[in-house]
């Protein structure tokens, strides 16, 4: 836990770092999130372990694992991730200080306020 706290402190005290992923890593991540229940489960428990177990490149493991889980409490469904695949891959390969894709846009008709 100390190493996580130390790494997080170093990242937040330094100039904000955007972490673009390589094309290969971004595609692999999105494809696994869109198809593999096992990867999704491990990813939600421990993103770094998931990246290591599924043999992502060392740069992705070292720099991206923390960003993977920041603020994520629930993953979109596999179908939604698959439908937004190109947009998510594009976002992961660019700087992360941008608006993220809205994966729930097709669900608005299901959201109704009760009176």
Protein Blocks (a to p, Z undefined) as FASTA:
>chain_A
ZZmmmmmmmmmmmccddddddfklmmmmmmmmmmmmklmmmmmmommlmmmmnopafklm
mmmmmmmmgopabdcdfklmmmmmmmmmmmmmmcfkbccddfklmmmmmpccdZZ
